Amino acid sequence: MITVNLYYTGKNGSARRFAEEMEETGIADAIRKEDGNLRYDYFQPLNDPETILLIDSWRDQAAIDVHHESPMMRELAALREKYDLHMKAERYISEDLGADEQFIRK
């Protein structure tokens, strides 16, 4: 699994309005339904009201590549421009927890 954390930062609440519009228009749900999407969820850091975190997980790079060519990407890019957002990205590749599993309370 590949997870990309995207931090959208704007001014005067624009990042939150962006995430709300993504949800209200159904773009976020359409992305969640794409083959290979495992997670697509927005969060807001408690210490930064001008940033929204998107946790976006995919089965593999091929699924991400198809997503990047999808019609939703044009709509998403237009909304980023509309809300004048700046982004920071982090990328993670998941592996078995191994010995750390003992510390996870389920």
N, C-alpha and C positions, 0 to 999 in steps of 0.2 A: 504494500500500500504506500502511496505517496501522498503526503499531506503538505499543503501550502497554507501558511498563515499569512493573510494579507491584512495590513493595517491601513485603513483609509482615514486620512486626516483632512479636516476642513476647518471652516470658521463658522461661528454662530449657529452650531447645530447642524451644519450641512451634511456631515457624515451620517448622522442618525437619520436625517430625512432621506438620504440616498438609500440606506438599508430598508427603511419603511416603504419607499417606493418600489424597491426590488421585490419585496414581499407582496405589496398590494396589487401590483401589476401582473403578478404570476411569473415573472422572469425567474425568480429564485426557485419556485416549484418546478418550472420547466428544466432548469439545470439539475435539480435533484432527481428528475426522472430520466436523465441521460444515462445511457449504458455505461457502466463503470464508475458512476458517481456513488460514493459511499457516505459522504457527509458534506453538507453545505449549510453552515449555521453562523449567524451573526451574534457577536457579543460586544459589550461596552466595558472597557476597563474602568474600575471604580475611581482610579486616580487621574483619568484623562477624559473628560466629557466631550472633547472634540475629536476623539478617535473611535472608530468602530473596527473590531477584529472579525475577519471572516476566516473560519476554519473550513477548508475545502479539501476533502480527501477523495482520492481516485484509486481504482484498482491497479493501474499501471500507466506508464508514459503514453502508450497508444491511446488510451481513453482520454487523457488530457489533450493530446494532439487533436483528436476528433472534436472535443469540446471547444478548443481554440478556433476551429473552423466553423463552428455552429452559428446560426443566425442570432442566438442570444448574446454572443460576444459583441456584435455591433450595437445592440440595444444597451448592453451593459456599458460599453465604452461611451455611448452618448450620455448616459446618466452620470458617469464619472465627470464628463466635461460640464454637464449642466450644473453640478454641485461643486465644481472646481476642486476636486479632491486630489491629494497627493498620496502616494502609496509607498509602503515598505513591504518587502516580501521575505519570508523565511520558508525554506523547503526542507522536509524531513522524509526519510525513508524508514518505514517501520520494520522492526525485526522482533523476533521472539523475546519476551521479557526475561527469560532464563531465570537466574538466581533472584532477580528483583521481584519475581512473582510472589514470593513469600511476604512482601511488604504491602501488597495490594489487598485492601479489605473489600470484599465483595458482598 
